[in-house]
Amino acid sequence: MSVFDIQFELSPILTKFDKYVKELGKLEVKCSTLKKILLRKEKQGQLFVPDFKTVDDIILTNIRSFQTPKGTSKDTFITDVDMFEDGRIVLADDERLNKRLVIMNQVGEYIKTVPLDDQCYDAVIDKDTVATTLVFAKTVVIIDVNSSNVQRTIHTKDKCYGILSKGKQLTVSLYNKTIQFFDLSRNTFSTLSIAEISVHCSMFSDKLYYTTHNSDAVYSITLRGEVRWKFNCQKSDYPAGITNDASGNIFVACRDSNKLMVVGPDGKKSRILLTTEDGLDQTKAIHYNHKSRMLLVCNLSGQCFLYKVTK
């Protein structure tokens, strides 16, 4: 598409109004490529250009901390965490005697427990539905958390771990170095091969991210499986839980080094945000809520921290 810029050049001789004036000016039509400008209206009469956060801009403000209630076992093993739109929190307790989802409100008050048949990870689909991976059963179950009933069962090709939901699509990390995509509306699935075994993955725009504790690394790949970049963590960090903010920054929970770090969208810059001094102890499960700009950080023991993310 082109835009035409019409310019009129006034002839100096016109000011003399001489009877011999033969031209009043020149008319030119210039063609140039249209440049697309995206502006978002923030308030009436004002135009706003999005202000993106870098890893240096991010500020975490602790809102509260709370403890996941005990189950059948005296121990808990929180492997994943997600949030409903109304602020309710769902935690996957992978402890072999517990095998449950725990539903709590945003204040940290217990609501209910959903018992499961196997060790698990989870992802919220909509206001009352959760998709849960049953690791050794090689199965994804979709559960109504109000009734605790299984609505649907999907079998996977290998042990299934971290899961995320985006619209009607589920993305699941499998043990055989693949990530599977399930389209719930069309009942179809596709498989993407990756470089290393991954237990947790995240998606932002058309990019996929995953952690691998075998080589202490974070990968960014396209949806075709092409590696965009690889970020090397410190040895024995054990990068696990992963999530993205609205600017494409990647939060990573490093279980064995007890730290939460953030990596920039290009994989070049990183920064440590939280450590043991902030209460981190074998942290694996994290979740960023784009609507509320809240970051949930949970230790394996069930101790959870809720942060407001600002700049």
N, C-alpha and C positions, 0 to 999 in steps of 0.2 A: 504494500500500500504506500502511496506517495502523497505528500502535501504540497500544494502550490502556493508560493509566496509572490504576490503581485506588488511590484514596486513602481512608483511614479517619480520621475526625476524632472523637476521644474527647470525650464530653460531660462537662463539669466536675462536673455534678451526680452523675455515677456514683460519685464518690469518697465520697459521703455514704452510699451504700447505703440511701437513704431508700426507704421502701416506696411512696412516691408517684412514684418515677422511672418515666417513661413511655417514655423513649428512651435507648438506649445510645450512639448516635452517628449520623453521617450517612455514607452510602456514595455516592461520586461516581465516575462513569466519564468520563474526559476523553480526547478523540480529538485526536491531532496527527500531522503528516506525519513519516514516518520519515526520518531523516537518515542517509545512507549514509556510513559511516566505513571507510576502507581503511587497514589496518595490516599491515605485513609483519613476520613473526617472524624475528628475526635469530639469537637464541640461545634455548635452552630456558628458558622462564620470563620472557623479555624481549620486549617489543613495540617495533618500530622504525618510525618514520615517515621516509620517504625524505628525504634531505638534498640538495637540488639545488644545483648549482654555478652561480654567476653568472660573468660575464666577469672580474670582479675576483678571484674565488677561484682561477682556473686557474693552476697552476704546471707548467711544463715542465722535466723533468729529463733531460738528455742521457744516453742509455745508451751509444750508440756511433755512429760514422759509418763509411761504407764507400763504395767506388767500384764502379760498374757496369763490368764488363769491356768492352773495346773489341770492336767487331764488324768487319765488312768495311771500314767507314769508320773513320778515326781519331777521328771525332766520334760522339757519341751525342745523342739528342734525346728524352729521357724525357717522355712526355706524360701517362702515367697509371701508377698503382701500386695494388696490392691485396694482400691477405694471405689465405693459406689458414688453416684452423682450426689446423693443426699448426705455424703460425708461418712457413712458407715464404712468400717474397715473390715476386710476379710483376710485372715492369716492362715496360711497352710502350715500345719504342724506335721512334720514328716517323721516324728518319733515313732518307732515301730509299734509301741503299745498304744499310742494315742490315735494316729491315723485319722485326722479330723480337720475340718475347717472351723475356725473360731470367728464369730461375728461380734464386733464391738462398735460402739459409737465413737465419734471423733473426740469425745472427752476422755475416752479410755474406759468406759463402762461396758461390762460384759452384757451381751444380748442373748446369744445362743451358740450351741455347738452342732455342727453337721457331721455325723460319723461317716467314715469312708471305709472301703475294703482294702486299701493299700496305701503305701506311702505316697506323698502327693506334692504337687505345685499347683498354683491357681491363677486365674485371670477373670476379671469381671466382664460380662458381656453386655448386660443392660441393668435396669433398676433392681431386678430381683434374681438374676441368673448368673451363675458362675460356671466357667469351664475349668475342669480340674484334671490334671494328668495323674493317672495311677501308674507309678513308675514301673514296677516289675510286672504288672498285669498288661503292660503295653497297650494302655487304653486311655482315651480321653472321655470323661463323662461330663455331661451338661446338667447342672443341678439347679432346681428352684430352691433357694435358701429359705423361703418361707415354709414350704411343706417338707423340705429335705428330700424330695423325690428326684430320682434321676429321670430326666426328660429324654435324653438321647445318649447313645454310646457309639464311640468311634474308635476303631482299632488302628494301631500304628505298627510300623514295620520293625520297630526295635523299642528298647526302653525309652520312655519319654519323660522329659524333665521340664525345664522352663517353658511357660506358655504365655502368650499375649494375645489380646483381642483388639481388632480394629474393624468396626462396623460388623459385617457378617463374615469376616475372615479371621481364622485362628492361625497363629504361627507357633509351631512347637519345635523345640530342640530335641533331637534324637541322639542316642548314644553312638550310632554308626556313622558319625560325621556328616549328618544331613539335617536340614531344617525342612519341615513339612508345612505346607499351607493348605488349610481346609476352608473351602467356600461353603458356608452353611446353607446359603440360599439355593445354590445349584447342586449341592451334594457332590462336589468334585474336590480333588486335591492334586497338588503338584509337589515335587521334591527338588530341593536345591542342595548340591554337594558343597561342603565347606572344607577348609584346610585341616582343621583339628576338631577334636571332640569338644562340644560346647554344652554347658548346662543351662546357661541363661542367655537370652537375646533381647534386643530392643529394636524398635523401628521408628524412624523419623523421616517424614516426607517419602522419598523414593529410595531411602538408604536403610540398610540393615546393619546392626551392630551385634557383636557377640563376644563373650569373654571365654578364655580357655585357661584353666589353671595348670594344665600340663606344661605349658611354656610361659606362663605368667604374662599373657598378652591380651590386648583388646583389638579386635578386627573391625574395620568398616568395609562393607562390600555393597555392590549394587544388587538389585533384585535378580540379576542374571548370574550372580556368583563371582563377579570380577572384584578382586581386592583393590580397594581405593587406598587404604593405608593400614599399617599395623603399628600399634603403639605397644612398646615393651615396658611392662611394669618392672618393679624391683624383684629380684629373685626371692621366691617363697612368699610373695604377696598373696597368692591364691585369689585372683580377681574372680568375683562371682556375680552378685546382683548388678544389674545395669539398667539405666533409665535415662531419658532425655528431657531437657527443658524445651521451651518454645523457640529458643535461639539455636538449637542443635547441639548444645553442649552435652557431654555424656558424663553422667554420674556413675561411678564404679565403686562397689563395696569390696574391699580387699579383706577377706576373712582372716587369714593367718597373721597379717601385719596390723590388724585392728585399725584400719583407717578408711575414710571415705575420700575419694579423690574425684576431681572433675577434669575431663580432657576436652580441649577445644574441638570444634567441628572439623578442622583440618588434620587433627591427630598430632599436631606439633607441640602444642603447649598444654601443660597440666599444672594442677595445683592441689595440695592436700587441704581439705576443708575440715575434717574431723579426725580425732585420734582417740587413744585410750583415755586421755584427759577429759574427753567429752562423754565418756561412758561406753565407748565402743569396745566390744569383747566378742570376737568371732561373729562379726556382722556379715550377713549374707543376703538378707532380703531388703530391698529398697524400692520405693515407688514415688514418682513425681506426678502430682495432680495438676494438669495444665489450667484447669478452671480456677481453682483456689490458690494456685502457686504454692502448694504445700509439698514438702518432701518428708516421706516416712522412712525411717531408718530403724531396722530391727535386728537385734542380736539373736543368735540361735537359741539362747536361753529364754526368749520371749520378752525381754526388756526392749521397749520401743520408744522412739523419740520422734516428735513431730516438730518440723521446722517450717517457718515461713521463709520463702526465698525472695529476696529483694536485691536491689543494686545500689 
